[in-house]
Amino acid sequence: MAYYVLGVGGLLFLFLIVSMIMGARRESNQLRATVETRLGTRCNTCFEGKAKYYTFRTCRCIGVAPLAAAWKTKNSGAYLCDPCARRQAIAASRELGLYGGWGFPGVIAVVIYTIGNVGSLMRNRSADARTVAVCLVFGVLLPWILLVVGVVLLLLALMLIDRLWHG
């Protein structure tokens, strides 16, 4: 019985990962077609400088670790100059780090989305070492740190309850 449950869970997890990848690829192709028609515009944020098209992804997992109860992804694409693109990438990584890694598979998806956001900066040749480091700290390290701290606090609370219960 346990092997059956693990097998079904594994298949559901595999389906979720494949559907995320296919959805991202489909949206990326649609955005690329839009980009090719509007090259050479100004920045949507500061309205200065020559802008390039960037796509940043964020996700939010709502639930209790280890499983996510609800999942919401958001793609934000815009024409941005290099400084505004760096700010957007850091903001997207911060949102991923704080809200995306609650539950499974959110912890893994956050890493994938963060690497994709940094890749968007690198494709347009506007990534610097500082921005990449900040994005990776927010999007990769922060969710894992929060997860470990949450598990440790949960274990401490369970130990305290056990001691109070059994005297």
CNS distance restraints for C-alpha pairs under 8 A (distance, minus, plus):
assign (resid   1 and name CA) (resid   5 and name CA) 6.43 0.50 0.50
assign (resid   2 and name CA) (resid   6 and name CA) 6.19 0.50 0.50
assign (resid   3 and name CA) (resid   7 and name CA) 5.99 0.50 0.50
assign (resid   4 and name CA) (resid   8 and name CA) 6.21 0.50 0.50
assign (resid   5 and name CA) (resid   9 and name CA) 6.07 0.50 0.50
assign (resid   6 and name CA) (resid  10 and name CA) 5.99 0.50 0.50
assign (resid   7 and name CA) (resid  11 and name CA) 6.22 0.50 0.50
assign (resid   8 and name CA) (resid  12 and name CA) 6.19 0.50 0.50
assign (resid   9 and name CA) (resid  13 and name CA) 6.12 0.50 0.50
assign (resid  10 and name CA) (resid  14 and name CA) 6.12 0.50 0.50
assign (resid  11 and name CA) (resid  15 and name CA) 6.09 0.50 0.50
assign (resid  12 and name CA) (resid  16 and name CA) 6.17 0.50 0.50
assign (resid  13 and name CA) (resid  17 and name CA) 6.32 0.50 0.50
assign (resid  13 and name CA) (resid 105 and name CA) 7.74 0.50 0.50
assign (resid  14 and name CA) (resid  18 and name CA) 6.18 0.50 0.50
assign (resid  15 and name CA) (resid  19 and name CA) 6.04 0.50 0.50
assign (resid  16 and name CA) (resid  20 and name CA) 6.19 0.50 0.50
assign (resid  17 and name CA) (resid  21 and name CA) 6.32 0.50 0.50
assign (resid  18 and name CA) (resid  22 and name CA) 6.13 0.50 0.50
assign (resid  19 and name CA) (resid  23 and name CA) 5.96 0.50 0.50
assign (resid  20 and name CA) (resid  24 and name CA) 6.13 0.50 0.50
assign (resid  21 and name CA) (resid  25 and name CA) 6.16 0.50 0.50
assign (resid  22 and name CA) (resid  26 and name CA) 6.15 0.50 0.50
assign (resid  23 and name CA) (resid  27 and name CA) 6.17 0.50 0.50
assign (resid  24 and name CA) (resid  28 and name CA) 5.98 0.50 0.50
assign (resid  25 and name CA) (resid  29 and name CA) 6.28 0.50 0.50
assign (resid  26 and name CA) (resid  30 and name CA) 6.43 0.50 0.50
assign (resid  27 and name CA) (resid  31 and name CA) 6.14 0.50 0.50
assign (resid  28 and name CA) (resid  32 and name CA) 6.03 0.50 0.50
assign (resid  29 and name CA) (resid  33 and name CA) 6.35 0.50 0.50
assign (resid  30 and name CA) (resid  34 and name CA) 6.55 0.50 0.50
assign (resid  31 and name CA) (resid  35 and name CA) 6.16 0.50 0.50
assign (resid  31 and name CA) (resid  77 and name CA) 7.69 0.50 0.50
assign (resid  32 and name CA) (resid  36 and name CA) 6.29 0.50 0.50
assign (resid  33 and name CA) (resid  37 and name CA) 6.84 0.50 0.50
assign (resid  34 and name CA) (resid  38 and name CA) 6.72 0.50 0.50
assign (resid  35 and name CA) (resid  39 and name CA) 6.28 0.50 0.50
assign (resid  35 and name CA) (resid  53 and name CA) 6.43 0.50 0.50
assign (resid  39 and name CA) (resid  52 and name CA) 7.33 0.50 0.50
assign (resid  40 and name CA) (resid  50 and name CA) 6.48 0.50 0.50
assign (resid  40 and name CA) (resid  51 and name CA) 6.54 0.50 0.50
assign (resid  40 and name CA) (resid  52 and name CA) 7.28 0.50 0.50
assign (resid  41 and name CA) (resid  50 and name CA) 6.33 0.50 0.50
assign (resid  41 and name CA) (resid  51 and name CA) 5.75 0.50 0.50
assign (resid  41 and name CA) (resid  52 and name CA) 7.61 0.50 0.50
assign (resid  41 and name CA) (resid  79 and name CA) 7.18 0.50 0.50
assign (resid  42 and name CA) (resid  47 and name CA) 5.56 0.50 0.50
assign (resid  42 and name CA) (resid  48 and name CA) 6.01 0.50 0.50
assign (resid  42 and name CA) (resid  49 and name CA) 5.96 0.50 0.50
assign (resid  42 and name CA) (resid  50 and name CA) 5.15 0.50 0.50
assign (resid  42 and name CA) (resid  51 and name CA) 4.99 0.50 0.50
assign (resid  42 and name CA) (resid  79 and name CA) 6.96 0.50 0.50
assign (resid  42 and name CA) (resid  80 and name CA) 7.29 0.50 0.50
assign (resid  42 and name CA) (resid  81 and name CA) 7.59 0.50 0.50
assign (resid  43 and name CA) (resid  47 and name CA) 4.62 0.50 0.50
assign (resid  43 and name CA) (resid  48 and name CA) 5.75 0.50 0.50
assign (resid  43 and name CA) (resid  49 and name CA) 6.44 0.50 0.50
assign (resid  43 and name CA) (resid  50 and name CA) 6.56 0.50 0.50
assign (resid  43 and name CA) (resid  51 and name CA) 4.89 0.50 0.50
assign (resid  43 and name CA) (resid  52 and name CA) 7.82 0.50 0.50
assign (resid  43 and name CA) (resid  79 and name CA) 5.35 0.50 0.50
assign (resid  43 and name CA) (resid  80 and name CA) 4.34 0.50 0.50
assign (resid  43 and name CA) (resid  81 and name CA) 5.31 0.50 0.50
assign (resid  44 and name CA) (resid  78 and name CA) 6.68 0.50 0.50
assign (resid  44 and name CA) (resid  79 and name CA) 5.62 0.50 0.50
assign (resid  44 and name CA) (resid  80 and name CA) 5.87 0.50 0.50
assign (resid  45 and name CA) (resid  80 and name CA) 6.76 0.50 0.50
assign (resid  45 and name CA) (resid  84 and name CA) 6.94 0.50 0.50
assign (resid  46 and name CA) (resid  84 and name CA) 7.60 0.50 0.50
assign (resid  48 and name CA) (resid  81 and name CA) 7.53 0.50 0.50
assign (resid  49 and name CA) (resid  81 and name CA) 6.14 0.50 0.50
assign (resid  50 and name CA) (resid  80 and name CA) 7.92 0.50 0.50
assign (resid  50 and name CA) (resid  81 and name CA) 6.07 0.50 0.50
assign (resid  51 and name CA) (resid  79 and name CA) 5.34 0.50 0.50
assign (resid  51 and name CA) (resid  80 and name CA) 4.71 0.50 0.50
assign (resid  51 and name CA) (resid  81 and name CA) 4.43 0.50 0.50
assign (resid  51 and name CA) (resid  82 and name CA) 7.48 0.50 0.50
assign (resid  52 and name CA) (resid  79 and name CA) 5.20 0.50 0.50
assign (resid  52 and name CA) (resid  80 and name CA) 5.60 0.50 0.50
assign (resid  52 and name CA) (resid  81 and name CA) 6.40 0.50 0.50
assign (resid  52 and name CA) (resid 124 and name CA) 7.10 0.50 0.50
assign (resid  53 and name CA) (resid  77 and name CA) 6.99 0.50 0.50
assign (resid  53 and name CA) (resid  78 and name CA) 5.65 0.50 0.50
assign (resid  53 and name CA) (resid  79 and name CA) 4.40 0.50 0.50
assign (resid  53 and name CA) (resid  80 and name CA) 6.31 0.50 0.50
assign (resid  54 and name CA) (resid  77 and name CA) 5.53 0.50 0.50
assign (resid  54 and name CA) (resid  78 and name CA) 5.67 0.50 0.50
assign (resid  54 and name CA) (resid  79 and name CA) 6.30 0.50 0.50
assign (resid  54 and name CA) (resid  80 and name CA) 6.86 0.50 0.50
assign (resid  54 and name CA) (resid  85 and name CA) 7.16 0.50 0.50
assign (resid  54 and name CA) (resid 120 and name CA) 6.09 0.50 0.50
assign (resid  54 and name CA) (resid 121 and name CA) 7.27 0.50 0.50
assign (resid  54 and name CA) (resid 124 and name CA) 7.88 0.50 0.50
assign (resid  55 and name CA) (resid  75 and name CA) 6.72 0.50 0.50
assign (resid  55 and name CA) (resid  76 and name CA) 5.68 0.50 0.50
assign (resid  55 and name CA) (resid  77 and name CA) 4.18 0.50 0.50
assign (resid  55 and name CA) (resid  78 and name CA) 6.70 0.50 0.50
assign (resid  55 and name CA) (resid 117 and name CA) 7.20 0.50 0.50
assign (resid  55 and name CA) (resid 120 and name CA) 6.44 0.50 0.50
assign (resid  56 and name CA) (resid  75 and name CA) 5.81 0.50 0.50
assign (resid  56 and name CA) (resid  76 and name CA) 5.33 0.50 0.50
assign (resid  56 and name CA) (resid  77 and name CA) 6.27 0.50 0.50
assign (resid  56 and name CA) (resid  88 and name CA) 7.73 0.50 0.50
assign (resid  56 and name CA) (resid  89 and name CA) 6.72 0.50 0.50
assign (resid  56 and name CA) (resid  92 and name CA) 6.69 0.50 0.50
assign (resid  56 and name CA) (resid 116 and name CA) 7.67 0.50 0.50
assign (resid  56 and name CA) (resid 117 and name CA) 5.26 0.50 0.50
assign (resid  56 and name CA) (resid 120 and name CA) 7.32 0.50 0.50
assign (resid  57 and name CA) (resid  73 and name CA) 7.10 0.50 0.50
assign (resid  57 and name CA) (resid  74 and name CA) 5.68 0.50 0.50
assign (resid  57 and name CA) (resid  75 and name CA) 4.53 0.50 0.50
assign (resid  57 and name CA) (resid  76 and name CA) 6.33 0.50 0.50
assign (resid  57 and name CA) (resid  92 and name CA) 6.92 0.50 0.50
assign (resid  57 and name CA) (resid 113 and name CA) 6.07 0.50 0.50
assign (resid  57 and name CA) (resid 114 and name CA) 7.89 0.50 0.50
assign (resid  57 and name CA) (resid 116 and name CA) 7.75 0.50 0.50
assign (resid  57 and name CA) (resid 117 and name CA) 6.64 0.50 0.50
assign (resid  58 and name CA) (resid  73 and name CA) 5.68 0.50 0.50
assign (resid  58 and name CA) (resid  74 and name CA) 5.25 0.50 0.50
assign (resid  58 and name CA) (resid  75 and name CA) 6.54 0.50 0.50
assign (resid  58 and name CA) (resid  92 and name CA) 5.97 0.50 0.50
assign (resid  58 and name CA) (resid  93 and name CA) 7.54 0.50 0.50
assign (resid  58 and name CA) (resid  95 and name CA) 6.80 0.50 0.50
assign (resid  58 and name CA) (resid  96 and name CA) 5.60 0.50 0.50
assign (resid  58 and name CA) (resid 100 and name CA) 7.42 0.50 0.50
assign (resid  58 and name CA) (resid 110 and name CA) 7.93 0.50 0.50
assign (resid  58 and name CA) (resid 113 and name CA) 6.86 0.50 0.50
assign (resid  59 and name CA) (resid  71 and name CA) 7.19 0.50 0.50
assign (resid  59 and name CA) (resid  72 and name CA) 5.47 0.50 0.50
assign (resid  59 and name CA) (resid  73 and name CA) 4.11 0.50 0.50
assign (resid  59 and name CA) (resid  74 and name CA) 6.09 0.50 0.50
assign (resid  59 and name CA) (resid  95 and name CA) 7.88 0.50 0.50
assign (resid  59 and name CA) (resid  96 and name CA) 6.06 0.50 0.50
assign (resid  59 and name CA) (resid  99 and name CA) 7.29 0.50 0.50
assign (resid  59 and name CA) (resid 100 and name CA) 5.12 0.50 0.50
assign (resid  59 and name CA) (resid 110 and name CA) 7.32 0.50 0.50
assign (resid  60 and name CA) (resid  71 and name CA) 5.86 0.50 0.50
assign (resid  60 and name CA) (resid  72 and name CA) 5.23 0.50 0.50
assign (resid  60 and name CA) (resid  73 and name CA) 6.42 0.50 0.50
assign (resid  60 and name CA) (resid  96 and name CA) 7.10 0.50 0.50
assign (resid  60 and name CA) (resid  99 and name CA) 5.11 0.50 0.50
assign (resid  60 and name CA) (resid 100 and name CA) 4.23 0.50 0.50
assign (resid  60 and name CA) (resid 101 and name CA) 7.49 0.50 0.50
assign (resid  60 and name CA) (resid 102 and name CA) 7.89 0.50 0.50
assign (resid  60 and name CA) (resid 106 and name CA) 7.81 0.50 0.50
assign (resid  61 and name CA) (resid  68 and name CA) 5.76 0.50 0.50
assign (resid  61 and name CA) (resid  69 and name CA) 7.27 0.50 0.50
assign (resid  61 and name CA) (resid  70 and name CA) 5.76 0.50 0.50
assign (resid  61 and name CA) (resid  71 and name CA) 4.78 0.50 0.50
assign (resid  61 and name CA) (resid  72 and name CA) 6.65 0.50 0.50
assign (resid  61 and name CA) (resid  99 and name CA) 6.43 0.50 0.50
assign (resid  61 and name CA) (resid 100 and name CA) 5.14 0.50 0.50
assign (resid  61 and name CA) (resid 101 and name CA) 6.52 0.50 0.50
assign (resid  61 and name CA) (resid 102 and name CA) 5.44 0.50 0.50
assign (resid  61 and name CA) (resid 103 and name CA) 6.63 0.50 0.50
assign (resid  61 and name CA) (resid 106 and name CA) 6.13 0.50 0.50
assign (resid  62 and name CA) (resid  68 and name CA) 5.82 0.50 0.50
assign (resid  62 and name CA) (resid  69 and name CA) 5.70 0.50 0.50
assign (resid  62 and name CA) (resid  70 and name CA) 5.01 0.50 0.50
assign (resid  62 and name CA) (resid  71 and name CA) 6.42 0.50 0.50
assign (resid  62 and name CA) (resid 102 and name CA) 6.55 0.50 0.50
assign (resid  62 and name CA) (resid 103 and name CA) 7.58 0.50 0.50
assign (resid  63 and name CA) (resid  67 and name CA) 6.64 0.50 0.50
assign (resid  63 and name CA) (resid  68 and name CA) 4.63 0.50 0.50
assign (resid  63 and name CA) (resid  69 and name CA) 4.56 0.50 0.50
assign (resid  63 and name CA) (resid  70 and name CA) 6.47 0.50 0.50
assign (resid  63 and name CA) (resid 102 and name CA) 6.67 0.50 0.50
assign (resid  63 and name CA) (resid 103 and name CA) 6.35 0.50 0.50
assign (resid  64 and name CA) (resid  68 and name CA) 6.29 0.50 0.50
assign (resid  64 and name CA) (resid  69 and name CA) 7.28 0.50 0.50
assign (resid  64 and name CA) (resid 102 and name CA) 6.84 0.50 0.50
assign (resid  64 and name CA) (resid 103 and name CA) 5.97 0.50 0.50
assign (resid  65 and name CA) (resid 102 and name CA) 6.08 0.50 0.50
assign (resid  65 and name CA) (resid 103 and name CA) 4.15 0.50 0.50
assign (resid  65 and name CA) (resid 104 and name CA) 6.75 0.50 0.50
assign (resid  66 and name CA) (resid 102 and name CA) 7.83 0.50 0.50
assign (resid  66 and name CA) (resid 103 and name CA) 4.67 0.50 0.50
assign (resid  66 and name CA) (resid 104 and name CA) 5.39 0.50 0.50
assign (resid  67 and name CA) (resid 103 and name CA) 4.53 0.50 0.50
assign (resid  67 and name CA) (resid 104 and name CA) 4.70 0.50 0.50
assign (resid  67 and name CA) (resid 105 and name CA) 7.22 0.50 0.50
assign (resid  68 and name CA) (resid 102 and name CA) 6.74 0.50 0.50
assign (resid  68 and name CA) (resid 103 and name CA) 4.49 0.50 0.50
assign (resid  68 and name CA) (resid 104 and name CA) 5.60 0.50 0.50
assign (resid  68 and name CA) (resid 105 and name CA) 7.08 0.50 0.50
assign (resid  68 and name CA) (resid 106 and name CA) 7.09 0.50 0.50
assign (resid  80 and name CA) (resid  84 and name CA) 5.85 0.50 0.50
assign (resid  80 and name CA) (resid  85 and name CA) 5.51 0.50 0.50
assign (resid  81 and name CA) (resid  85 and name CA) 6.03 0.50 0.50
assign (resid  82 and name CA) (resid  86 and name CA) 6.28 0.50 0.50
assign (resid  82 and name CA) (resid 126 and name CA) 5.54 0.50 0.50
assign (resid  83 and name CA) (resid  87 and name CA) 6.40 0.50 0.50
assign (resid  84 and name CA) (resid  88 and name CA) 6.15 0.50 0.50
assign (resid  85 and name CA) (resid  89 and name CA) 6.10 0.50 0.50
assign (resid  85 and name CA) (resid 121 and name CA) 7.32 0.50 0.50
assign (resid  85 and name CA) (resid 126 and name CA) 7.83 0.50 0.50
assign (resid  86 and name CA) (resid  90 and name CA) 6.28 0.50 0.50
assign (resid  86 and name CA) (resid 121 and name CA) 7.46 0.50 0.50
assign (resid  86 and name CA) (resid 126 and name CA) 7.57 0.50 0.50
assign (resid  86 and name CA) (resid 127 and name CA) 7.20 0.50 0.50
assign (resid  86 and name CA) (resid 131 and name CA) 6.44 0.50 0.50
assign (resid  87 and name CA) (resid  91 and name CA) 6.16 0.50 0.50
assign (resid  88 and name CA) (resid  92 and name CA) 6.05 0.50 0.50
assign (resid  89 and name CA) (resid  93 and name CA) 6.14 0.50 0.50
assign (resid  89 and name CA) (resid 117 and name CA) 6.30 0.50 0.50
assign (resid  89 and name CA) (resid 118 and name CA) 7.16 0.50 0.50
assign (resid  89 and name CA) (resid 121 and name CA) 7.75 0.50 0.50
assign (resid  89 and name CA) (resid 131 and name CA) 7.98 0.50 0.50
assign (resid  89 and name CA) (resid 135 and name CA) 6.94 0.50 0.50
assign (resid  90 and name CA) (resid  94 and name CA) 6.06 0.50 0.50
assign (resid  90 and name CA) (resid 131 and name CA) 7.00 0.50 0.50
assign (resid  90 and name CA) (resid 134 and name CA) 6.79 0.50 0.50
assign (resid  90 and name CA) (resid 135 and name CA) 5.38 0.50 0.50
assign (resid  90 and name CA) (resid 138 and name CA) 7.87 0.50 0.50
assign (resid  91 and name CA) (resid  95 and name CA) 6.23 0.50 0.50
assign (resid  92 and name CA) (resid  96 and name CA) 6.14 0.50 0.50
assign (resid  92 and name CA) (resid 117 and name CA) 7.90 0.50 0.50
assign (resid  93 and name CA) (resid  97 and name CA) 6.01 0.50 0.50
assign (resid  93 and name CA) (resid 114 and name CA) 6.06 0.50 0.50
assign (resid  93 and name CA) (resid 117 and name CA) 7.82 0.50 0.50
assign (resid  93 and name CA) (resid 135 and name CA) 5.35 0.50 0.50
assign (resid  93 and name CA) (resid 136 and name CA) 7.57 0.50 0.50
assign (resid  93 and name CA) (resid 138 and name CA) 5.55 0.50 0.50
assign (resid  93 and name CA) (resid 139 and name CA) 4.80 0.50 0.50
assign (resid  94 and name CA) (resid  98 and name CA) 6.18 0.50 0.50
assign (resid  94 and name CA) (resid 135 and name CA) 7.43 0.50 0.50
assign (resid  94 and name CA) (resid 138 and name CA) 5.22 0.50 0.50
assign (resid  94 and name CA) (resid 139 and name CA) 6.41 0.50 0.50
assign (resid  95 and name CA) (resid  99 and name CA) 5.80 0.50 0.50
assign (resid  95 and name CA) (resid 100 and name CA) 7.06 0.50 0.50
assign (resid  96 and name CA) (resid 100 and name CA) 4.58 0.50 0.50
assign (resid  96 and name CA) (resid 101 and name CA) 7.00 0.50 0.50
assign (resid  96 and name CA) (resid 110 and name CA) 5.95 0.50 0.50
assign (resid  96 and name CA) (resid 114 and name CA) 7.53 0.50 0.50
assign (resid  96 and name CA) (resid 138 and name CA) 7.55 0.50 0.50
assign (resid  96 and name CA) (resid 139 and name CA) 5.73 0.50 0.50
assign (resid  97 and name CA) (resid 101 and name CA) 6.36 0.50 0.50
assign (resid  97 and name CA) (resid 110 and name CA) 7.10 0.50 0.50
assign (resid  97 and name CA) (resid 138 and name CA) 5.22 0.50 0.50
assign (resid  97 and name CA) (resid 139 and name CA) 4.60 0.50 0.50
assign (resid  97 and name CA) (resid 140 and name CA) 7.02 0.50 0.50
assign (resid  97 and name CA) (resid 141 and name CA) 7.91 0.50 0.50
assign (resid  97 and name CA) (resid 142 and name CA) 5.47 0.50 0.50
assign (resid  97 and name CA) (resid 143 and name CA) 5.06 0.50 0.50
assign (resid  98 and name CA) (resid 142 and name CA) 7.37 0.50 0.50
assign (resid  98 and name CA) (resid 143 and name CA) 6.71 0.50 0.50
assign (resid 100 and name CA) (resid 106 and name CA) 5.74 0.50 0.50
assign (resid 100 and name CA) (resid 107 and name CA) 7.06 0.50 0.50
assign (resid 100 and name CA) (resid 109 and name CA) 7.89 0.50 0.50
assign (resid 100 and name CA) (resid 110 and name CA) 5.95 0.50 0.50
assign (resid 100 and name CA) (resid 143 and name CA) 7.61 0.50 0.50
assign (resid 101 and name CA) (resid 105 and name CA) 7.96 0.50 0.50
assign (resid 101 and name CA) (resid 106 and name CA) 4.58 0.50 0.50
assign (resid 101 and name CA) (resid 107 and name CA) 4.26 0.50 0.50
assign (resid 101 and name CA) (resid 108 and name CA) 7.67 0.50 0.50
assign (resid 101 and name CA) (resid 109 and name CA) 7.77 0.50 0.50
assign (resid 101 and name CA) (resid 110 and name CA) 6.11 0.50 0.50
assign (resid 101 and name CA) (resid 143 and name CA) 5.15 0.50 0.50
assign (resid 101 and name CA) (resid 144 and name CA) 7.63 0.50 0.50
assign (resid 101 and name CA) (resid 147 and name CA) 7.71 0.50 0.50
assign (resid 102 and name CA) (resid 106 and name CA) 6.01 0.50 0.50
assign (resid 102 and name CA) (resid 107 and name CA) 6.74 0.50 0.50
assign (resid 102 and name CA) (resid 143 and name CA) 7.63 0.50 0.50
assign (resid 102 and name CA) (resid 147 and name CA) 7.39 0.50 0.50
assign (resid 103 and name CA) (resid 107 and name CA) 6.59 0.50 0.50
assign (resid 104 and name CA) (resid 108 and name CA) 7.36 0.50 0.50
assign (resid 105 and name CA) (resid 109 and name CA) 6.20 0.50 0.50
assign (resid 106 and name CA) (resid 110 and name CA) 5.94 0.50 0.50
assign (resid 107 and name CA) (resid 111 and name CA) 6.88 0.50 0.50
assign (resid 107 and name CA) (resid 143 and name CA) 6.54 0.50 0.50
assign (resid 107 and name CA) (resid 144 and name CA) 7.14 0.50 0.50
assign (resid 108 and name CA) (resid 112 and name CA) 6.55 0.50 0.50
assign (resid 109 and name CA) (resid 113 and name CA) 6.05 0.50 0.50
assign (resid 110 and name CA) (resid 114 and name CA) 6.00 0.50 0.50
assign (resid 110 and name CA) (resid 139 and name CA) 6.29 0.50 0.50
assign (resid 110 and name CA) (resid 140 and name CA) 6.95 0.50 0.50
assign (resid 110 and name CA) (resid 143 and name CA) 7.86 0.50 0.50
assign (resid 111 and name CA) (resid 115 and name CA) 6.22 0.50 0.50
assign (resid 111 and name CA) (resid 139 and name CA) 6.27 0.50 0.50
assign (resid 111 and name CA) (resid 140 and name CA) 5.34 0.50 0.50
assign (resid 112 and name CA) (resid 116 and name CA) 6.24 0.50 0.50
assign (resid 113 and name CA) (resid 117 and name CA) 6.14 0.50 0.50
assign (resid 114 and name CA) (resid 118 and name CA) 6.27 0.50 0.50
assign (resid 114 and name CA) (resid 135 and name CA) 6.98 0.50 0.50
assign (resid 114 and name CA) (resid 136 and name CA) 6.87 0.50 0.50
assign (resid 114 and name CA) (resid 139 and name CA) 5.47 0.50 0.50
assign (resid 114 and name CA) (resid 140 and name CA) 7.15 0.50 0.50
assign (resid 115 and name CA) (resid 119 and name CA) 6.01 0.50 0.50
assign (resid 115 and name CA) (resid 136 and name CA) 7.76 0.50 0.50
assign (resid 116 and name CA) (resid 120 and name CA) 6.22 0.50 0.50
assign (resid 117 and name CA) (resid 121 and name CA) 6.68 0.50 0.50
assign (resid 118 and name CA) (resid 122 and name CA) 6.30 0.50 0.50
assign (resid 118 and name CA) (resid 127 and name CA) 7.45 0.50 0.50
assign (resid 118 and name CA) (resid 132 and name CA) 6.39 0.50 0.50
assign (resid 118 and name CA) (resid 135 and name CA) 7.26 0.50 0.50
assign (resid 119 and name CA) (resid 123 and name CA) 6.00 0.50 0.50
assign (resid 120 and name CA) (resid 124 and name CA) 6.64 0.50 0.50
assign (resid 121 and name CA) (resid 125 and name CA) 6.25 0.50 0.50
assign (resid 121 and name CA) (resid 126 and name CA) 5.42 0.50 0.50
assign (resid 121 and name CA) (resid 127 and name CA) 5.12 0.50 0.50
assign (resid 122 and name CA) (resid 126 and name CA) 6.06 0.50 0.50
assign (resid 122 and name CA) (resid 127 and name CA) 5.30 0.50 0.50
assign (resid 127 and name CA) (resid 131 and name CA) 6.49 0.50 0.50
assign (resid 127 and name CA) (resid 132 and name CA) 6.59 0.50 0.50
assign (resid 128 and name CA) (resid 132 and name CA) 6.30 0.50 0.50
assign (resid 129 and name CA) (resid 133 and name CA) 6.07 0.50 0.50
assign (resid 130 and name CA) (resid 134 and name CA) 6.16 0.50 0.50
assign (resid 131 and name CA) (resid 135 and name CA) 6.07 0.50 0.50
assign (resid 132 and name CA) (resid 136 and name CA) 6.14 0.50 0.50
assign (resid 133 and name CA) (resid 137 and name CA) 6.13 0.50 0.50
assign (resid 134 and name CA) (resid 138 and name CA) 6.16 0.50 0.50
assign (resid 135 and name CA) (resid 139 and name CA) 5.77 0.50 0.50
assign (resid 135 and name CA) (resid 140 and name CA) 7.93 0.50 0.50
assign (resid 136 and name CA) (resid 140 and name CA) 5.21 0.50 0.50
assign (resid 136 and name CA) (resid 141 and name CA) 6.89 0.50 0.50
assign (resid 137 and name CA) (resid 141 and name CA) 4.99 0.50 0.50
assign (resid 137 and name CA) (resid 142 and name CA) 6.23 0.50 0.50
assign (resid 138 and name CA) (resid 142 and name CA) 5.21 0.50 0.50
assign (resid 138 and name CA) (resid 143 and name CA) 7.67 0.50 0.50
assign (resid 139 and name CA) (resid 143 and name CA) 6.82 0.50 0.50
assign (resid 140 and name CA) (resid 144 and name CA) 6.96 0.50 0.50
assign (resid 141 and name CA) (resid 145 and name CA) 6.10 0.50 0.50
assign (resid 142 and name CA) (resid 146 and name CA) 6.08 0.50 0.50
assign (resid 143 and name CA) (resid 147 and name CA) 6.05 0.50 0.50
assign (resid 144 and name CA) (resid 148 and name CA) 6.14 0.50 0.50
assign (resid 145 and name CA) (resid 149 and name CA) 6.10 0.50 0.50
assign (resid 146 and name CA) (resid 150 and name CA) 5.96 0.50 0.50
assign (resid 147 and name CA) (resid 151 and name CA) 6.19 0.50 0.50
assign (resid 148 and name CA) (resid 152 and name CA) 6.15 0.50 0.50
assign (resid 149 and name CA) (resid 153 and name CA) 6.11 0.50 0.50
assign (resid 150 and name CA) (resid 154 and name CA) 6.08 0.50 0.50
assign (resid 151 and name CA) (resid 155 and name CA) 6.17 0.50 0.50
assign (resid 152 and name CA) (resid 156 and name CA) 6.16 0.50 0.50
assign (resid 153 and name CA) (resid 157 and name CA) 6.10 0.50 0.50
assign (resid 154 and name CA) (resid 158 and name CA) 6.18 0.50 0.50
assign (resid 155 and name CA) (resid 159 and name CA) 6.16 0.50 0.50
assign (resid 156 and name CA) (resid 160 and name CA) 6.17 0.50 0.50
assign (resid 157 and name CA) (resid 161 and name CA) 6.15 0.50 0.50
assign (resid 158 and name CA) (resid 162 and name CA) 6.07 0.50 0.50
assign (resid 159 and name CA) (resid 163 and name CA) 6.20 0.50 0.50
assign (resid 160 and name CA) (resid 164 and name CA) 6.17 0.50 0.50
assign (resid 161 and name CA) (resid 165 and name CA) 5.93 0.50 0.50
assign (resid 162 and name CA) (resid 166 and name CA) 6.02 0.50 0.50
assign (resid 163 and name CA) (resid 167 and name CA) 5.49 0.50 0.50
